Amino acid sequence: MSDQEKQFCMRCVMDTAASTIVFDKNGECNFCKLHDGMDKNFPLHGDESNLLPGILDGIRAKGKGKKYDCVLGISGGRDSTYLLYLAKTWGLNPMVVHFNDGWGNPVCGENMKKATDKLQMDFKIVTSDWRESKDIKIAFLKASVPEMDLGTDLGIATTLYSVAAKEKIKTVLIGNSYRTEGIMPLIWSYMDGTYLHSVHKKFGSMQLRKWKPEEPGFNMSLYNIFYYTVLKGIKTIPILNYVNYKREEVGGLLESELDWKDTKGRYFDDLYHGFMSKILREKFNVDFRKTAFSALIRSGQMSREDALEQLNTIQGSEDPKIISLAIERLGITEEQLNEWLAKPTKNFKDYKTDYDIIKLFRLPIYFLSRLNILPPIAYDKYFYT
């Protein structure tokens, strides 16, 4: 689809490349409406929400008498490193956890080490089974769907929940902010464990480990989510939604305080994203920068003109060296890759998922997300994008 054929939102840079986009009479899209709704749910008064002190008190109360009061996921990128910095200033005592599936950017590895050392925080790395991680990625390439990194996303989620369950910690903090990342269209980034296993069963070459509460592997079905969130009472809080997060200002702060280094690429804390970005752009007409830039536009941190100009360039993470590295690490040939990429595009609806069950439980999911038992963005993503 050419730019002439696309319809762009008049407010942000989302367009009809996201097939579920809807425009109102003023030409504004449903993603802008979702952003405005979240502004009402997470109102700011100066630099933070009035709700933040109570949330922090609740985290401390649940962690009273324990070594850690929360689990904090970190990648070494800007958002999670800033969350780590804030946790220290708030007086929290997190167990800092990183999920390693073999694709981490070395720059981010150094960022994590320097930040946790300087802030004197305990740091735990959970490493996946490389054979499983690689086999899942190859399966999703063969499946011809855009969720090429679903294994990593689910691996992060299961790791944070399992560490929290093992340490009897009731709160998981993640460094997501709708003001800087936006809400990804569901058709680009559907996520559930049944989907992963149905794709892997059809295209994978090995058997994945079965679920254990403290060693979950790549298992995150609705039952597993119910176990961690309801039975174990673990809440996931995207706490950056409660602060006035200015992305560019934060970069300077982290550089001066923690000797943090910018990877110079969106989502480039994971090297696979360079490889993934090229395929998404060329095969699926998907550019994740659109959601992030749109969020920055809505929150007054970027001009629409600057965003459109940057979208006309190819991300630096699509370095030919990174592409070659990904092919080598996957253990495939360029001929195999080109054969898979030539297949017609599909999406999550072409495979077995829990989507029908999720729709059936829409009301409980709404209440769980509003109570922060599930991330608040979960309901909006599954039902409005």
ZIWOBEL-V236181 format. One record per backbone hydrogen bond with DSSP energy under -1.0 kcal/mol. CO is the residue of the C=O (numbers start at 1). NH is the residue of the N-H. E is the energy in kcal/mol with one decimal. If there is no record, write none. Layout:
<<CO,NH,E> <CO,NH,E>>
This chain:
<<2,6,-1.2> <7,16,-1.0> <14,9,-2.8> <15,18,-2.1> <18,21,-2.1> <22,30,-1.4> <24,27,-1.9> <27,10,-2.5> <28,24,-2.6> <29,33,-1.5> <30,34,-2.1> <31,35,-2.0> <32,36,-2.3> <33,37,-2.1> <34,38,-2.2> <35,39,-2.0> <36,40,-1.3> <37,41,-1.5> <38,42,-2.3> <47,244,-2.7> <48,45,-2.5> <49,52,-1.2> <51,55,-2.0> <52,56,-2.7> <53,57,-2.3> <54,58,-2.1> <55,59,-2.1> <56,60,-2.4> <57,61,-2.4> <58,62,-2.2> <59,63,-1.3> <63,66,-2.3> <70,95,-2.7> <71,173,-3.3> <72,97,-2.6> <77,81,-1.7> <78,82,-2.3> <79,83,-2.2> <80,84,-2.0> <81,85,-2.2> <82,86,-2.7> <83,87,-2.7> <84,88,-1.6> <85,89,-1.9> <86,90,-2.5> <87,92,-2.4> <88,91,-1.1> <93,69,-1.9> <95,72,-2.4> <96,124,-3.3> <97,74,-2.4> <98,126,-3.0> <100,128,-2.7> <103,271,-3.1> <105,109,-1.8> <106,110,-2.0> <107,111,-1.9> <108,112,-2.5> <109,113,-1.9> <110,114,-2.6> <111,115,-2.5> <112,116,-2.5> <113,117,-1.9> <114,118,-2.6> <115,119,-2.3> <116,121,-2.3> <122,96,-2.0> <124,98,-2.4> <126,100,-3.0> <129,133,-2.5> <130,134,-2.7> <131,135,-2.2> <132,136,-2.5> <133,137,-1.8> <134,138,-2.2> <135,139,-2.1> <136,140,-2.1> <137,141,-1.5> <138,142,-2.2> <139,143,-1.8> <140,145,-1.1> <144,346,-2.9> <146,148,-2.5> <147,150,-1.5> <149,153,-2.1> <150,154,-2.8> <151,155,-2.3> <152,156,-2.4> <153,157,-1.9> <154,158,-2.9> <155,159,-2.0> <156,160,-2.3> <157,161,-2.2> <158,162,-2.6> <159,163,-2.3> <160,164,-2.0> <161,165,-2.6> <162,166,-2.5> <163,167,-2.4> <164,169,-2.8> <170,235,-2.8> <171,71,-2.5> <172,237,-3.1> <173,73,-2.0> <174,176,-1.0> <177,180,-1.3> <177,181,-2.4> <185,188,-1.6> <185,189,-1.2> <192,196,-1.7> <193,197,-2.4> <194,198,-2.4> <195,199,-2.3> <196,200,-2.6> <197,201,-2.4> <198,202,-1.3> <199,203,-2.4> <200,204,-3.0> <212,215,-1.0> <216,219,-1.0> <220,193,-2.0> <221,225,-2.3> <222,226,-2.5> <223,227,-2.5> <224,228,-2.2> <225,229,-2.8> <226,230,-2.0> <226,231,-1.9> <227,232,-1.9> <228,234,-2.2> <235,172,-3.2> <237,174,-1.7> <237,239,-1.8> <238,241,-2.1> <239,242,-1.7> <240,243,-1.4> <242,49,-2.6> <243,245,-1.9> <246,250,-2.3> <247,251,-1.5> <248,252,-1.3> <249,253,-1.8> <250,254,-2.7> <251,255,-2.0> <252,256,-2.0> <253,257,-2.7> <254,258,-2.4> <254,260,-1.6> <265,268,-1.6> <267,270,-1.1> <269,105,-2.4> <270,273,-1.8> <271,274,-1.5> <272,276,-3.1> <273,277,-2.6> <274,278,-1.4> <275,279,-1.6> <276,280,-2.9> <277,281,-2.1> <278,282,-2.4> <279,283,-2.9> <280,286,-2.2> <287,290,-2.0> <288,292,-1.4> <289,293,-3.5> <290,294,-2.0> <291,295,-1.8> <292,296,-2.1> <293,297,-2.3> <294,298,-2.4> <295,299,-1.9> <296,301,-3.2> <297,300,-1.5> <303,307,-2.1> <304,308,-2.5> <305,309,-2.1> <306,310,-2.4> <307,311,-2.2> <310,313,-1.8> <315,318,-1.7> <317,319,-1.0> <319,323,-2.2> <320,324,-2.5> <321,325,-2.2> <322,326,-2.5> <323,327,-2.1> <324,328,-2.3> <325,329,-2.8> <326,330,-2.3> <327,332,-1.8> <333,337,-2.3> <334,338,-2.7> <335,339,-1.9> <336,340,-2.1> <337,341,-2.6> <338,342,-1.2> <340,343,-1.3> <347,350,-2.4> <348,351,-1.7> <354,358,-2.8> <355,359,-2.4> <356,360,-1.7> <357,361,-1.8> <359,362,-1.2> <361,365,-2.2> <362,366,-2.1> <363,367,-2.0> <364,368,-2.7> <365,369,-2.3> <366,370,-2.0> <367,371,-1.4> <368,373,-2.0> <368,374,-1.9> <369,372,-1.1> <375,378,-2.2> <377,381,-2.6> <378,382,-2.1> <379,383,-1.6> <380,384,-2.3>>
